[in-house]
Amino acid sequence: MAAPQIPNLNTLRGRTRLRGGLRGRGRGGFGPEDPQSEEDQDAARDKIIQQTDNDASSSRMSAVALGYLDDEYARAFIQGQIPRRYPIINRGTYVRTTAIDRLVDNFLCQEPSARKQIISLGAGSDTRFFRRKDVKNVVYHEIDFPSNTEQKISAIERTPLLLNALQSTLPSPADLQVSAEKTALASTTYNIHPLDLRTLASPELGGASSPPQLPNLDPTLPTLVLSECCLCYLPPEVTTSILQRVSNSVISPTAPLALIVYEPIRPYDSFGKTMISNLASRGIHLQTLKKYSSLDAQRLRLKHAGLVDGQGARDIESIYYGEGEEEWITPEERRRIEGLEWLDEVEEWRLLARHYCVAWGWRDGDGDGVFSKAWGGVAGSRTAAENADDEML
Amino acid sequence: MSDLDKAIAQLRACRPIPEIQVRELCYKARELLIEEGNVVGVNAPVTICGDIHGQFHDLMELFRVGGEVPDTNYLFMGDFVDRGFYSLESFLLLLCLKVRYPDRITLIRGNHESRQITTVYGFYDECLRKYGSANVWRYCCEVFDYLALGALVTGAATDLEPTEASFANAESEASQPSTLDDVEIEILNSNNQILNRFPRPKPSSDSEVGSPAPNRTGPAGTGASGSSGGSSANRSGAVLCVHGGLSPLIDSIDKIRLLDRKQEVPHEGAMCDLLWSDPDEIDGWGLSPRGAGFLFGADIVKRFNYINDLSLIARAHQLVMEGFKEMFDNTIVTVWSAPNYCYRCGNVAAILELSEDGSNAGYAPRSNGDVGRRQERQGLAERDATGEHAPGPGRRYRVFEAAPQDSRGMPAKKPVADYFL
């Protein structure tokens, strides 16, 4: 039987290798062990980040199995037994998914006949495309490391449910193309690009001299970029550079563009400090956390990224409990959620939920204000609670 | 060395004892616990502890900070199991100590001492993993059903005899009153250094103007003046210890005594409420976000304490980042004893020491055994019940942090705390 206390064995897998690598370097020439090269160490670090996707898909499966979320596609990305997570993790997974769905759906339902585009960074085994397969006129792009895209494409190929869902969006089955290495998938509705995001950064930060061409990507369409726990693993200057290039050259500078990020915040209190050190001991470094440490810092960051027409941010706690103008989840839905499992750890839940946020920002460009219409009514500006938060700093 | 002492030694090294020994231990524990009432009488001095949650290494740290059994008289307010990796070792060690020194350690039931909760929050899986079958889990659950629901501490001194501890830093020392009389609250760190100290507010004739008194302003004729007679009348009201809190179905301690406790924790009713409820800044009663028990406000606590001649309710159940939290004009305190809860929360832990009534100059002898308990009890019967509120006991909190993971050569599985990735 799966033990819920040790849910992350998969993400630990890369760790041994990393430690081996560091030991090799630290005591270079000491003993017979081959010192590992810099590249090997970088690869080991990357592998850990790639494997955070296992964690996300396990959490999603656990929440689906218990009835928090309705997602018939989640099972296809889980091998073996259905993992079981603690109630606070299930609830957090639910709030994260529900909040981002709301923002995405508000965008997708604007003028259904107009074409739109979604780019999901570090999408991993995310199922959002399949869950929204019935929405017309959307081109969906997912970007991830080749090792992750390969896994996803193989899951799609072996799972009729996924394959049929995908093909139902296409004019003909022949429209679907998979690369020979099975790491890239292209079609008129859904694309998976095997790409290390860092190649999108500027050349001086290690990126490609010109941004890679992504098949079927239309730089003129209103485009929504999603980053669910993705950009936060990169150095802040690399993240900034990627966003700049996306907003100026991957997407035309005049096209409507928006970004939703889901990331940890508040690194300076004792929970935040413990989070940093716990994740660091697993080889996971939240590199942008201190730079974008508060809701306001997130809004400002979006504004500086050229998303000048509006920015909003809310932490998961206020998304879950918000009422009136701040309501994301109806009282009835909250009652349903609270009836699914006994959640004894109320204080811990609030603590955890305060340390994650959803932030969103947009520019309308030359368009007719699709994002302003979609998100103008979503409360996301500075709150009184944030003032108190700032006083801690 | 008796088998029991051997088992204690083995468990203290964080190694589980064989299933057959667990069965025997649980049998003995039940024989002992069945004799206890729903509300156990405990005499000060006593050290009151909150949730442990299987954080074995931190329980060892607690004993280092608070003293070993039987030198220190302990009262644990439940939630021994679940969440941490060593629920089994933690609970069995406490149970061994209970069987070995029944008068020096009191265990009461928390909401996690339940079949249903332990299958969700880890203890069941841990037993299965460590023994290959659910037998040990079953034995332990049978013991859970016999644990008392509360404890009543009597004979605690109103004033703390100041320790000879030094101050942790000059700043906190400088802010202290010049006299050391009538210390009501003292906070120490794990190195036995004073972090803070609060004197009891005095009658106006004897007031130290401008002293940093805690905001405890009882009605006239209560509090500091209530026990009158100066230093000799040093007897505080009793302290009720319970895991969660109060119940709308319970208005007196005697009603707790009438419950049939020997069962799985029910989903509702008085027994459930005692283990699940929380104090909150509300009037009267409110719905609990936990889905069991209730929220209760200051008016409920003050009335209950008055009716039952209590000076304080000590409870656990809620994570508090500072380890303890007094509420409602110091009429109720939450004590939390699991530092860095779930290896994630970054909180400190605390234990609460109540010292013995001042009949022997306030020094609480940490002797083995049972000496003087009977006399103390008689003292309780004579207790002056004329004051509206009994004066609160002097309270010494010892605050401590999580033990280092690889401490003392005990096995320590590297914890993996869950985050959203």
Chai-1 contact restraints between the chains, C-beta under 6 A:
chainA,res_idxA,chainB,res_idxB,connection_type,confidence,min_distance_angstrom,max_distance_angstrom,comment,restraint_id
A,A3,B,D125,contact,1.0,0.0,6.0,A-B,restraint_1
A,A3,B,R129,contact,1.0,0.0,6.0,A-B,restraint_2
A,Q5,B,G122,contact,1.0,0.0,6.0,A-B,restraint_3
A,N8,B,V416,contact,1.0,0.0,6.0,A-B,restraint_4
A,T52,B,L421,contact,1.0,0.0,6.0,A-B,restraint_5
A,D55,B,L421,contact,1.0,0.0,6.0,A-B,restraint_6
A,A56,B,L421,contact,1.0,0.0,6.0,A-B,restraint_7
A,I89,B,D418,contact,1.0,0.0,6.0,A-B,restraint_8
A,G92,B,F420,contact,1.0,0.0,6.0,A-B,restraint_9
A,C229,B,L421,contact,1.0,0.0,6.0,A-B,restraint_10
A,S270,B,G346,contact,1.0,0.0,6.0,A-B,restraint_11
A,F271,B,C345,contact,1.0,0.0,6.0,A-B,restraint_12
A,F271,B,G346,contact,1.0,0.0,6.0,A-B,restraint_13
A,T274,B,R344,contact,1.0,0.0,6.0,A-B,restraint_14
A,T274,B,G346,contact,1.0,0.0,6.0,A-B,restraint_15
A,N278,B,A417,contact,1.0,0.0,6.0,A-B,restraint_16
A,W342,B,G291,contact,1.0,0.0,6.0,A-B,restraint_17
A,D344,B,R290,contact,1.0,0.0,6.0,A-B,restraint_18
A,V346,B,P289,contact,1.0,0.0,6.0,A-B,restraint_19
A,V346,B,R290,contact,1.0,0.0,6.0,A-B,restraint_20
A,E347,B,Q318,contact,1.0,0.0,6.0,A-B,restraint_21
A,E347,B,L319,contact,1.0,0.0,6.0,A-B,restraint_22
A,E348,B,L319,contact,1.0,0.0,6.0,A-B,restraint_23
A,Y356,B,F420,contact,1.0,0.0,6.0,A-B,restraint_24
